[in-house]
């Protein structure tokens, strides 16, 4: 029988894409679908993986080699988002290894967990519905809910407020430097998910996270190390 968590952490918050949920397969599909619609060759899955955490706009820039001031950019970006929403009906996204087991333990011990993401609410809610996580997730904070996006601390602080948790014993886990900056700005424990969708030139050790996870299945062990008097 697996042991319970032995931690005094009060709250666990996750970034979504590349941290809690492996969503890249959906983006590989829709980016290349959009390229096909414009009679352009597909691009590598690897390049898309490296860009997912920077959002849809970055994927359009990557795929079409254009900037946001290009006349076609708004329509391409919207089409990509539309394709992604349709793709969510048959999503290939999954929780990262070991994280469902961790969420179960958190739930059993009444330690709330939630998501703080830069992914808009429309797509975040749909994804959680498809993965059966809606009722399990204690709080979902999207850009729609705040004035300032990460790295501003507003979203993390709002999540703590809604869950009734202080910042001292809250952790935030993310795979982008802005996640770590947001966590630091919110004065919560900042954990870098080095297994996520890091850009090719990312140097995680230079983000100054409190801890670095090389794989998602290390998360439970790390949380067990975090004990407070």
ABEGO torsion letter per residue (X at the ends): XBBBBBBABABBBBBBBGAABBAAAAAAAAAAAAAAAAGBBBBBAAAAAAAAAAEAAAAAAAAAGBBAABAAAAAAAAAAAAAAAAAAAABABBBBBGAAAAAAAAAAAGBBBBBBBABBAAAAAAAAAAAGAAAABABBBBAAABABBOABAAAAAAAAAAAGBBAAABBBBBABAAAAAAAAAAGBBBBBBAABBBBAABBAAAAGBABBBABAAAAAAAAAABBBX
